[in-house]
Amino acid sequence: MTLPAGLRRTGLRAQRDIGFLAAGVPPHLALVPVWSWAATTARTGNLLLTVCLSVALVLLGTPVVTAVQRARYRALIGVDVPRFTPAAPEEWTWASIARWLAATRPWRKIGYHLLLGPLLALLELLVLAVVAASLAGVVAYGWAWALPSGIRQDWFGYLTQLPVYTAAGLLLLCSLPWTARAVARAETRLALGLLGPSRAQRLQERVDQLAVSRTDLIEAVDAERSRIERDLHDGTQQRLVSLAVNLGLAMATRPDLASDAREVIARAHLEAKEAIAELNDLVRGLHPAVLEDRGLDAALSGLAARTPLPVRLRVNLEGRLAPKVEAVAYFVISEALTNATKHANAMRAEVIVRQVGEVLRVRVTDDGLGGADTAAGTGLTGLAKRVGSLDGVFHVSSPVGGPTTITAELPCAQ
């Protein structure tokens, strides 16, 4: 006889849930002897000694019972009750130890094992009693006929009562999968809420994971940028230089060329040199070598010297910053000066870079036309996102008619 797939799944699920509930009775009652011994001994013995011993036993037994419960949930119903271990303090003092213990919230686990544990064990025992009663009722009609008639009449009275027991057992057996499932779900929610991390702790863990992922992404982007720089410098730029040299040699060594051919070669030679200059500017805009070799101050000095308009530069740094901070600060200043030159028709600009504690403050001011808006989808939006990738603050003040002031604050703690 082949059972329907749905009925077979229901039976397997009920078997799993009942096994899970049966396995939960011992760990739920594991700490009951501790507080029952403490309650009985406190009346006749030393109260202080009893309290200290019971507290010590509870504190030592709670991690063990919690580990057993986590293993039960993982092995029997496939639910992983996550752990939460706060970061260890840098310096172990009584205050730091107290804060570390408070972050772990041990009272939630202790309350679960001491207060809810016995109640959940009682509920599990009731479900197991229902299992025993349903099985006894289902087979009552069969094994009652195996008893002697006198005993059967004494235990069950008239035979008409046996079908009632059997029907009641069948009803209990049919309701058993949903009953066991409901109790297992209730226990799972309580365990996740009390044995696992709280909602605030889960959010903190998620924030930490996102911060690590963002850092890894920034490092991956920097590595890819370095690879592109290297490929442009060692590949494309060298080919363009070789092309320009060959064209120059052709003009210098072939004086008998026709004027039209010489003009074409001269034009190609000029375009090759312009392409080399544009490629140098592109590589320098991605990440200038001086920024990596000598730091932000030297890179900004070179940037100010190359800018077509007068730039007043003031840099006050305590030392070298993190590479990603230097790269973002340089990118912001470079783009701000480019916008002031190309779009704002500015006559002069001022760049102030100052490190205040663990914050790098960047301010670029120009006397251009103004009217810049980050909400308009311009390059300022990219600047804001670039600064935001480091948890920085980006602000633009650009009234119509000018002046335009771009400020950025970047955390620069090592």
Order of alpha helices (4+ residues) and beta strands (2+ residues): alpha-alpha-alpha-alpha-alpha-alpha-alpha-alpha-alpha-alpha-alpha-alpha-alpha-beta-alpha-beta-beta-alpha-beta-beta
